[in-house]
Amino acid sequence: MNQITEIVVASSLSILTALIGIVASAVKNYLVTRGGKKALEVVEILAKNAVNATEQVADKLDIHGKEKLEYAKTSLIEGLEAHNITLTNEQLNTFLESAVKTANEAWKN
């Protein structure tokens, strides 16, 4: 039974990763057509910074899980507003998830 659960979880994570990649690609294409390559680069940098900043203060603020996501999202929104860039909640989540995935891969190596 445990082996089946492990297989289901591993498969689910693979599917989720693929879906995040597809959604991120679609959002990137949307941003390139809407605001150009510079807007896309700004969003990616701000998402990366929001994730890194959240990780640095998470222990001090005693935040975990969804609270960390909301903290990172708030930080990202503030940065985007400074650049007059608006994204949907789904787009924000996509960029943050992509930044988290990139950070996790970097920390593993």
Residue pairs with C-beta under 8 A, 6 or more apart in sequence:
17 101
20 94
20 97
20 98
20 101
23 90
23 94
24 94
24 95
24 97
24 98
27 87
27 91
27 94
27 95
28 40
30 91
31 39
31 40
31 43
32 39
32 40
35 85
39 83
39 85
42 80
42 83
42 85
43 80
43 85
43 87
43 95
44 95
44 98
44 99
46 76
46 79
46 80
46 83
47 76
47 95
47 96
47 98
47 99
48 99
48 102
48 103
49 75
49 79
50 72
50 73
50 75
50 76
50 79
50 96
50 99
51 72
51 96
51 99
51 100
51 103
52 103
53 72
53 75
54 63
54 68
54 71
54 72
54 75
55 68
55 103
57 71
58 64
58 68
58 71
61 71
63 71
69 93
69 96
72 96
73 92
73 93
73 96
76 92
76 95
76 96
77 92
80 86
80 87
87 95
